[in-house]
Amino acid sequence: MKKIVQDYTKDELADMIKPSFRAKQIYNWVYHKRVESFLDMENIPKSLRSELEEEFTLIPLKMVSKQVSSDGSIKYLFQMYDMHTVEAVLLLMRDTQYHEDGAIKHHKRYTVCISSQVGCKVGCSFCLTAKGGFIRDLSAGEIVSQVLEIYKDNNIPSNHRVNLVYMGMGEPLDNLESVAKAVKIFSDLDGMSISPNRQTISTSGLSSKIKKLGELDLGINLAISLHAVDDELREQLMPINKAYNIASIIDAVKNFPVNQRKKVLFEYLVIKDVNDDISSAKKLVKLLNGIKAKVNLIYFNPYPRTNFKRPDPKDMRKFQEYLLSKGVLCTIRESKGLDISAACGQLREQNLEE
């Protein structure tokens, strides 16, 4: 099988391809000019282009399906060499804004949610990805290529500021080596130049891996999928809590290196009549005492054959208002893509059924 160019940092390519300056040229062709064949790399000798074409591939995955929401969000299904599929989502956070004279005031602002595994081991009861079980980890190149293909499909300039969230299919810290490498590849100034402080790793709370991630000191943002305020409920929602309970997660977060201007994001999926009451809000405030935290309340997105329900907006606001009254920064995530397969794993499940 051919090697995937996007699996390698620029320095690794420089060690593999001689003369070493070719690595920077290849990065420019792949990440800026977005060619799909070495044969198109005009400033590289033809003989070397042919050798590279034999040894490497520039297309480790291909888009097999996409759904476009009325709010501008696009959900992608990508297929890899072994025919397995993963999802990624492009979220339009802000459309282009113009001055009265027609000049651009603000460019579009995007967030891209990317997958790190085919399936997932964590087995959260509310997550559709878990229903298909775990198949395999993605390589760094398969992670990076999701964003590269989305850039291509939407003609996003290589210097455009985009936020990345490792929050698609899979548990990123279960695939820490590939995810950490992807962070470095994304942030290379000769590549996509996505700064680590624009990259967020979202984890279900593998406390020992949070510690390892902290030791790598990548400069990324950390998001914890908490979803419950006591171990009993969290074990029902997230069986992994038996191995990594709330106390261990809070302890790991307190020791995580956080940029002075940043906060650790706690994601709290709100499910009607499960964890949407003020009693839960009070416990959450107590849990986060002493942590530079921001809470992101997320509406549960229903999918076929689930018993969980979407919470009432008034209950979301009450929850938020209580946290704010106690000095905890709290936002309600605006739901996007509700008119398409919004739940993570849903597009893949539909594809497997067809």
C-alpha positions as CSV (number, residue, x, y, z in Angstrom):
1,M,0.0,0.0,0.0
2,K,1.2,3.5,-0.8
3,K,2.3,5.9,1.9
4,I,0.0,8.8,2.7
5,V,1.9,12.2,2.3
6,Q,-0.4,13.8,4.8
7,D,0.8,11.3,7.4
8,Y,4.1,13.0,7.7
9,T,5.3,16.3,9.2
10,K,7.4,18.5,6.9
11,D,10.6,17.4,8.8
12,E,9.7,13.7,8.3
13,L,9.3,14.2,4.6
14,A,12.6,16.1,4.5
15,D,14.3,13.0,6.0
16,M,12.6,10.7,3.4
17,I,12.9,12.8,0.2
18,K,16.2,14.2,-1.1
19,P,17.2,16.9,-1.5
20,S,15.4,17.9,1.7
21,F,14.1,21.3,0.5
22,R,11.6,19.3,-1.7
23,A,9.5,18.7,1.4
24,K,8.6,22.4,1.6
25,Q,7.7,22.4,-2.0
26,I,5.5,19.4,-1.6
27,Y,3.8,20.9,1.4
28,N,3.1,24.0,-0.8
29,W,1.6,21.9,-3.6
30,V,-0.5,19.7,-1.3
31,Y,-1.8,22.3,1.2
32,H,-1.8,25.5,-0.7
33,K,-2.3,24.6,-4.4
34,R,-4.1,21.3,-3.5
35,V,-3.0,19.2,-6.3
36,E,-4.0,15.5,-6.4
37,S,-1.0,14.1,-8.2
38,F,2.7,14.5,-7.9
39,L,2.8,14.8,-11.7
40,D,1.3,18.3,-11.4
41,M,4.1,19.6,-9.2
42,E,5.9,21.6,-11.8
43,N,9.0,22.7,-9.9
44,I,9.9,19.2,-9.0
45,P,12.0,17.1,-11.6
46,K,10.0,14.7,-13.6
47,S,12.0,11.7,-12.6
48,L,11.4,12.5,-8.9
49,R,7.7,13.2,-9.5
50,S,7.4,9.7,-11.1
51,E,9.2,8.1,-8.1
52,L,7.0,9.9,-5.6
53,E,3.8,8.9,-7.6
54,E,4.8,5.3,-7.2
55,E,5.6,5.5,-3.5
56,F,3.0,7.9,-2.1
57,T,-0.7,8.9,-2.4
58,L,-2.1,12.3,-2.0
59,I,-5.7,11.1,-1.8
60,P,-6.2,8.9,1.3
61,L,-9.9,9.4,1.4
62,K,-12.7,10.5,-0.9
63,M,-16.1,12.2,-0.4
64,V,-18.9,9.7,-1.0
65,S,-21.8,11.8,0.4
66,K,-22.7,15.2,1.7
67,Q,-25.8,17.0,3.1
68,V,-26.2,20.7,3.1
69,S,-28.3,22.4,5.8
70,S,-30.4,25.5,5.3
71,D,-28.1,27.2,7.8
72,G,-25.1,26.6,5.7
73,S,-23.7,23.7,7.6
74,I,-22.4,20.8,5.5
75,K,-22.0,17.2,6.7
76,Y,-19.6,15.0,4.8
77,L,-19.1,11.3,4.6
78,F,-15.6,10.2,3.6
79,Q,-14.5,6.8,2.5
80,M,-11.0,5.4,3.0
81,Y,-8.8,2.8,1.3
82,D,-10.4,-0.1,3.2
83,M,-14.0,1.1,2.4
84,H,-14.7,2.2,6.0
85,T,-16.3,5.6,6.3
86,V,-16.1,8.6,8.7
87,E,-17.9,11.9,9.1
88,A,-16.8,15.5,9.3
89,V,-18.9,18.7,9.5
90,L,-18.3,22.2,8.2
91,L,-20.2,24.7,10.4
92,L,-20.7,28.2,9.1
93,M,-20.4,30.3,12.2
94,R,-20.7,33.7,10.5
95,D,-21.4,34.6,6.9
96,T,-19.5,37.3,5.1
97,Q,-20.4,40.8,6.3
98,Y,-20.0,43.9,4.1
99,H,-19.6,47.6,4.5
100,E,-22.1,49.9,2.9
101,D,-19.7,50.5,0.0
102,G,-19.6,46.8,-0.7
103,A,-16.1,46.2,0.8
104,I,-15.8,43.1,3.0
105,K,-16.1,43.9,6.7
106,H,-15.8,40.4,8.0
107,H,-15.0,37.2,6.2
108,K,-16.9,34.0,6.7
109,R,-16.0,32.2,9.9
110,Y,-16.0,28.4,9.9
111,T,-15.6,25.6,12.5
112,V,-14.7,22.1,11.2
113,C,-15.6,19.0,13.3
114,I,-13.4,16.1,12.4
115,S,-13.3,12.4,13.3
116,S,-10.3,10.6,14.8
117,Q,-11.6,7.0,14.7
118,V,-13.9,4.7,12.7
119,G,-16.5,4.0,15.3
120,C,-15.7,4.5,19.0
121,K,-14.9,2.4,22.1
122,V,-16.5,4.7,24.7
123,G,-20.1,3.6,24.1
124,C,-22.1,6.6,25.3
125,S,-25.8,5.7,25.5
126,F,-26.8,9.0,23.7
127,C,-24.4,8.7,20.8
128,L,-25.2,7.0,17.5
129,T,-21.5,6.5,16.6
130,A,-21.3,4.0,19.5
131,K,-24.0,1.8,18.0
132,G,-21.6,0.6,15.3
133,G,-18.8,-0.3,17.7
134,F,-15.1,0.4,17.2
135,I,-13.4,-0.5,14.0
136,R,-10.0,1.2,13.9
137,D,-8.0,4.4,14.5
138,L,-7.4,6.9,11.8
139,S,-3.9,7.9,10.8
140,A,-2.7,11.5,11.1
141,G,-3.1,11.8,7.3
142,E,-6.7,10.6,7.3
143,I,-7.5,13.1,10.0
144,V,-5.7,16.0,8.2
145,S,-7.3,15.0,4.8
146,Q,-10.8,15.5,6.1
147,V,-10.1,19.2,6.5
148,L,-8.1,19.4,3.2
149,E,-11.0,17.9,1.3
150,I,-13.5,20.3,2.9
151,Y,-11.3,23.2,2.0
152,K,-11.2,22.0,-1.6
153,D,-15.0,21.5,-1.8
154,N,-15.7,25.0,-0.5
155,N,-12.8,26.9,-2.1
156,I,-11.6,28.0,1.4
157,P,-8.4,30.0,1.0
158,S,-5.3,28.4,2.6
159,N,-4.8,31.4,4.8
160,H,-8.4,31.6,6.0
161,R,-8.8,31.3,9.8
162,V,-10.7,28.2,10.6
163,N,-11.4,26.6,14.0
164,L,-10.9,22.8,14.3
165,V,-12.6,20.6,16.8
166,Y,-11.7,16.9,17.2
167,M,-15.2,16.1,18.0
168,G,-16.5,13.9,15.2
169,M,-16.6,10.1,15.4
170,G,-14.3,8.5,17.9
171,E,-12.5,9.5,21.2
172,P,-9.4,11.6,20.2
173,L,-7.4,10.6,23.3
174,D,-7.9,6.9,22.4
175,N,-5.9,7.8,19.3
176,L,-3.5,10.3,20.9
177,E,-0.4,9.6,18.8
178,S,-2.2,10.3,15.5
179,V,-4.2,13.2,16.9
180,A,-1.1,14.9,18.3
181,K,0.7,14.5,15.0
182,A,-2.3,15.9,13.1
183,V,-2.2,19.0,15.4
184,K,1.5,19.6,14.4
185,I,0.8,19.0,10.7
186,F,-2.2,21.4,10.7
187,S,-0.2,24.1,12.4
188,D,2.8,24.0,10.1
189,L,3.2,27.5,8.6
190,D,4.1,26.0,5.2
191,G,0.9,23.9,5.4
192,M,-2.6,24.8,6.5
193,S,-1.2,27.1,9.2
194,I,-4.0,26.4,11.7
195,S,-2.6,27.5,15.0
196,P,-2.9,25.1,18.0
197,N,-4.9,27.7,19.8
198,R,-7.6,27.3,17.1
199,Q,-7.6,23.6,17.6
200,T,-9.8,22.0,20.4
201,I,-9.5,18.3,21.5
202,S,-12.8,17.1,22.9
203,T,-12.6,14.1,25.2
204,S,-15.1,12.0,27.1
205,G,-12.7,12.3,30.0
206,L,-9.9,9.7,29.8
207,S,-8.1,11.3,32.8
208,S,-4.8,9.4,32.4
209,K,-4.7,10.5,28.7
210,I,-5.6,14.1,29.6
211,K,-2.4,14.0,31.7
212,K,-0.4,12.6,28.8
213,L,-1.9,15.3,26.5
214,G,-0.9,18.0,29.0
215,E,2.7,16.7,29.1
216,L,2.9,17.0,25.3
217,D,2.1,20.8,25.8
218,L,0.8,21.2,22.2
219,G,-0.9,24.5,23.0
220,I,-4.3,23.2,22.1
221,N,-7.7,23.9,23.8
222,L,-9.2,21.2,25.9
223,A,-13.0,20.4,26.0
224,I,-14.4,17.8,28.4
225,S,-17.7,16.0,27.5
226,L,-19.1,16.0,31.0
227,H,-22.9,15.6,30.5
228,A,-23.6,14.7,34.1
229,V,-22.8,16.0,37.6
230,D,-22.7,12.7,39.6
231,D,-21.1,9.4,38.9
232,E,-24.4,7.4,39.0
233,L,-26.0,9.3,36.1
234,R,-22.7,9.7,34.2
235,E,-22.2,5.9,34.3
236,Q,-25.6,5.4,32.8
237,L,-24.9,7.9,30.0
238,M,-21.2,7.1,29.6
239,P,-20.1,3.7,30.8
240,I,-16.4,4.9,30.6
241,N,-17.1,6.8,33.8
242,K,-16.5,3.5,35.7
243,A,-12.9,3.7,34.7
244,Y,-12.6,7.5,34.7
245,N,-14.9,8.9,37.3
246,I,-15.7,12.6,37.6
247,A,-13.3,13.2,40.5
248,S,-10.4,11.9,38.4
249,I,-11.4,14.1,35.4
250,I,-11.6,17.2,37.5
251,D,-8.2,16.4,39.1
252,A,-6.6,15.9,35.6
253,V,-8.1,19.2,34.4
254,K,-6.8,21.1,37.3
255,N,-3.3,20.1,36.3
256,F,-3.7,20.7,32.6
257,P,-1.6,23.5,31.1
258,V,-4.1,26.2,30.0
259,N,-3.2,29.4,28.1
260,Q,-3.7,32.4,30.4
261,R,-6.3,33.8,28.0
262,K,-8.2,30.5,27.6
263,K,-10.6,28.4,29.7
264,V,-11.2,24.7,29.8
265,L,-14.5,24.0,28.0
266,F,-17.0,21.7,29.7
267,E,-19.6,20.4,27.2
268,Y,-22.9,19.5,28.8
269,L,-25.3,17.7,26.6
270,V,-28.8,18.6,27.9
271,I,-31.4,15.8,27.8
272,K,-35.0,16.5,28.7
273,D,-35.9,15.2,32.2
274,V,-32.5,13.6,32.6
275,N,-30.0,16.3,33.4
276,D,-31.8,19.6,32.7
277,D,-32.9,20.6,36.3
278,I,-31.6,23.3,38.5
279,S,-30.4,20.8,41.1
280,S,-27.9,19.6,38.4
281,A,-26.9,23.1,37.7
282,K,-26.1,23.7,41.4
283,K,-23.9,20.5,41.5
284,L,-22.1,21.6,38.3
285,V,-21.2,25.0,39.8
286,K,-19.7,23.1,42.8
287,L,-17.8,20.7,40.7
288,L,-16.1,23.5,38.6
289,N,-15.0,25.5,41.7
290,G,-11.4,26.5,41.3
291,I,-11.2,25.8,37.5
292,K,-10.9,28.4,34.7
293,A,-14.0,26.9,33.1
294,K,-16.5,27.7,30.4
295,V,-19.7,25.6,30.1
296,N,-21.3,24.9,26.8
297,L,-24.8,23.7,27.0
298,I,-25.7,21.5,24.0
299,Y,-29.2,20.6,22.9
300,F,-29.6,16.8,22.5
301,N,-30.2,16.1,18.8
302,P,-32.7,13.2,18.5
303,Y,-32.1,10.4,16.0
304,P,-34.2,7.4,15.1
305,R,-34.8,4.7,17.8
306,T,-33.6,6.8,20.7
307,N,-35.7,7.4,23.9
308,F,-33.9,10.6,24.8
309,K,-35.6,13.9,24.0
310,R,-34.6,17.4,23.1
311,P,-34.9,19.8,26.1
312,D,-37.2,22.8,26.2
313,P,-35.5,26.1,25.4
314,K,-36.9,27.6,28.6
315,D,-35.2,24.9,30.7
316,M,-31.9,25.5,28.8
317,R,-32.2,29.3,29.6
318,K,-32.9,28.6,33.3
319,F,-29.9,26.3,33.5
320,Q,-27.7,28.9,31.8
321,E,-29.0,31.8,34.0
322,Y,-28.2,29.9,37.2
323,L,-24.6,29.2,36.1
324,L,-24.1,32.9,35.1
325,S,-25.6,34.1,38.4
326,K,-22.9,32.1,40.2
327,G,-20.0,33.5,38.0
328,V,-19.6,30.5,35.7
329,L,-19.3,31.6,32.0
330,C,-21.9,29.6,30.2
331,T,-23.2,29.6,26.6
332,I,-25.9,27.7,24.8
333,R,-24.6,26.2,21.6
334,E,-26.7,27.2,18.7
335,S,-28.0,24.0,17.1
336,K,-26.9,23.6,13.5
337,G,-27.8,21.1,10.8
338,L,-31.1,20.1,12.4
339,D,-32.6,19.6,8.9
340,I,-29.9,17.1,7.9
341,S,-28.3,14.1,9.7
342,A,-27.2,16.2,12.6
343,A,-26.4,13.5,15.1
344,C,-22.8,12.3,14.9
345,G,-22.7,8.9,13.1
346,Q,-26.1,9.3,11.6
347,L,-25.0,9.9,8.0
348,R,-22.7,6.9,8.3
349,E,-25.5,4.7,9.6
350,Q,-27.7,5.7,6.8
351,N,-25.0,4.9,4.3
352,L,-24.4,1.4,5.8
353,E,-28.1,0.6,5.6
354,E,-28.4,1.5,1.9
